[in-house]
Amino acid sequence: MDPFASPHKIDPQFRLLLGEASGNLCEWFARSGSDGPLPDSFLLPEVAPQLDGISNSDLLADLQLVMDGSYRPSHPGALAHLDPPPLTASIVGELICAGLNNNLLAEELSPSLSSLERQLCEWFCRKLGLKPGSGGVAASGGSLSNLMALVLARHNAGLENDSSAVFFASDDSHVSLSKAIRIMGLTQDSLQKIPTNEEGQLDINSLYSTFNRIHSENRKCFGVVATAGTTVRGAIDPINDIAKFCQKENLWLHVDGSIGGAFGLSDLTSYLIKGTSLANSITVNPQKLLGIAKASSLLLVSEKSVLSSAFSTGLPYAETPLGEYTHGGELGIQGTRSAEALKLWIGLRQLGEKGIEDLLLGSVNRRYYLESKIDTSMFEIITGPLHLLAFTPKGYSFNKGSEWSKQTRNYLLKKNFMLSRPLYKGRYYLKVVLGNPHTKNDDLELLSDFINQSIK
Ligand SMILES: Cc1ncc(COP(=O)(O)O)c(C=O)c1O
């Protein structure tokens, strides 16, 4: 049996393999609701290849073991993280992407797909209010998009050789920024953390005073990261005020919209993240809410030329692209990369603008519903305008709260609800992310009963 599909005729073995594998996947989805979000245990098939390759039926049996041991994002109780179930068209997009095996590194290795990525980024830019001339590049995850944004910001300020150059972000900004300073060779205090207010938003006055202090120490600054949707509670930083400050002080504004950026796609929700039109760069992560199969992240920039200006090294082994285009591998950190735009494009087309809106509003409504059911005489709830909330018992010591969070998380898992347990401002919380479209009000009613009963 030839393991490569024939380029001359339909390969019946390949067709059979695809058919059976897709059938197994459909069955896996269909069973996801009856088992819990997490398997109790799993068996792993043999990992190393044997001397001779194995048959398709053995491959499928091994694959089944891996599938049976997987996390099940479709389960209505899968509410722990920003990992919703994938759209069916997005799964197909991923499959076709693997089959085409094009490479976004170079135009000649992905003629239609490079063009698709460019146009899709421009569509996102328009939706988020960026002007003509804006554009973007896909990246494998929000951490990478944020890293690239910081590299752009530093490059723009001409501070590539200054390891103590500074940027600012709130206490609640994502850990990917700390990772970025290590990769970029910056000093630990290059990331100046700004305290947040009661709502979990960057405190603008503290930004001003911290900037003044850094300035008086003669350190150079290159940007501010505003988070649109913080990881624990979905808070949105005051993007407009931060933008004005950045303009005044000539700093790059990056909006980390990994969570909240998607809300810019509907006229009914875009007010939640107003100010993105003033950003120099924006991260959006369609994998986190829109049902696009992982990985799917975009880095959008207000002026697309900045990407090649920071990242282009020349690609002497590929033909120069026609027109004014730059190779995809010259627009960011990644060289070879798959056409992640394909599953994003086809998923959004499957949803349509109305479907996108329903997904966004549905998520926020589920959060409102659950919030209304948790007993606030017993619990402190922290949330924002999006689809995340976290809660912890009032008046518990650190140790008691930690014990409660562990026990309640485990108890809820047994009841087929999976929540996460973030440590936030010195206390353990249980966090619920309400982006799963299979979660219904009845599920949330049951969940809130369990939550309210978790304090004896
Ligand atoms: C606000 C924020 N930014 C960035 C990221 C990083 O995204 P990724 O996990 O895709 O690298 C996350 C992940 O949860 C996030 O919450």
The ligand as a MOL file (V3000), in Angstrom:
LIG
                    3D

  0  0  0     0  0            999 V3000
M  V30 BEGIN CTAB
M  V30 COUNTS 16 16 0 0 0
M  V30 BEGIN ATOM
M  V30 1 C -5.0280 37.9120 27.2420 0
M  V30 2 C -4.2510 36.7940 26.6170 0
M  V30 3 N -3.2490 37.1060 25.7690 0
M  V30 4 C -2.5010 36.1550 25.1700 0
M  V30 5 C -2.7560 34.8250 25.4020 0
M  V30 6 C -1.8630 33.7960 24.7570 0
M  V30 7 O -2.5390 33.1150 23.7580 0
M  V30 8 P -2.0340 31.6580 23.2800 0
M  V30 9 O -2.4000 30.7060 24.3670 0
M  V30 10 O -2.7910 31.4550 22.0100 0
M  V30 11 O -0.5720 31.7390 23.0540 0
M  V30 12 C -3.7920 34.4550 26.2730 0
M  V30 13 C -4.0760 33.0450 26.5470 0
M  V30 14 O -4.9860 32.6940 27.2700 0
M  V30 15 C -4.5550 35.4640 26.9010 0
M  V30 16 O -5.5100 35.1670 27.7820 0
M  V30 END ATOM
M  V30 BEGIN BOND
M  V30 1 1 1 2
M  V30 2 1 2 3
M  V30 3 2 2 15
M  V30 4 2 3 4
M  V30 5 1 4 5
M  V30 6 1 5 6
M  V30 7 2 5 12
M  V30 8 1 6 7
M  V30 9 1 7 8
M  V30 10 2 8 9
M  V30 11 1 8 10
M  V30 12 1 8 11
M  V30 13 1 12 13
M  V30 14 1 12 15
M  V30 15 2 13 14
M  V30 16 1 15 16
M  V30 END BOND
M  V30 END CTAB
M  END
